[in-house]
């Protein structure tokens, strides 16, 4: 271990445990765990059954967080990240819980929305998979098993094609099936009802029976695999035998053997059921269980941000996912790519005189790639359908506010903007301004490719006073000029500039 650069404390508030790990990070980005603590909680039991954290569970949770705060003070830790996943995320009284923790312990508890959680574990997964030489001929199916939900991820030839949260975590079993120990038959029927293979086929051309590399992550799968600190590669025969053996052991015996709580042991049994069912659902070439915890993934992300500030490591994957979503709805991929590229070039030209907040480029690119998917429903008013479909589609890597902004930008790429935004009175003023700015840029870019001929694929621009001129290739720009005149009004209104195409 090189000399320490910093120490950090990560608190992970799950459905039935609250974990604190203190890390020391070295100069080269490696890290070691200085202390690891786990306290049981009943947060998931409360929320998944009643929708709220009970007063008794809130008291116990507050006491744990106060203890952890005292330990962090003893270490002198300044960098602290405390996050809560599905249990607190879904609690009807989550704001009250966050306020109490802030008051009692001084710790600022962050709600990690599912889109951020997917991004975190996905980037961690990609880093860990580098140690394996997996053939790109077969796609990768990854299943991240948590207490409240699981994430299903598909990569094909290294590109992200599918990524969704499914509310079927190990702690939900008793509420879903009315028993403490769900059978594989029950879960498999529930899994089949979700029709995951068909959805994978729609987004990524996944074929029935196609051979896959099967990856799993999560504390419960690591318990089943019997390895907490190292990645495990197993053939399918050994995995089947391992799962069968684990499922034959009573929960109480598992808890005693591993020195864990009954809740953790029950989660292990639930994970074994899930893994058995996913092996039935997919033709698994081999089985890999990755060892990195969510806390370690959070530290790796922190290190990444420290070493490469301003870089959005998930952006390429989000772009790839947008193309997969577009393919599902039969969009024109070439047009979407041209409009996205043109939009970003216009935005870069405008940066010198106008303020755009961080991540504006990413939000504009996502909206541009998906702006026409509403044509799948109906060509008329397709912008409204695009807005709805984007709103109803999971987009990992975006906050809920960013997700809404992207949907509104796509919805405002044509038609009467004032009328479209009239139903968004609860939109923050700064978000409304951003939607108008980026929608104005998208409208101009969409107009320039209205003929779907790529005349402005290699666009150049010149700015003179209040006029922004676009130069393309092809000679005849009648259709584009007419469309730009129709759609350029918002650009003039927002930026105080006229837009036109330079003839010749």
Helices and strands as residue ranges (DSSP letters): E 4-13, E 17-26, E 31-40, H 43-50, H 55-75, E 79-84, H 86-89, H 94-105, E 109-111, H 114-129, E 139-145, E 150-156, E 159-166, G 170-172, H 173-177, H 184-193, H 196-204, E 211-217, H 219-225, E 232-234, H 236-247, H 251-258, H 262-281, E 283-289, H 294-307, H 315-328, H 333-350, H 360-370, G 373-376, H 382-391, H 400-411, H 417-421, H 429-448, E 460-464, E 467-471, H 478-487, H 489-495, E 498-501
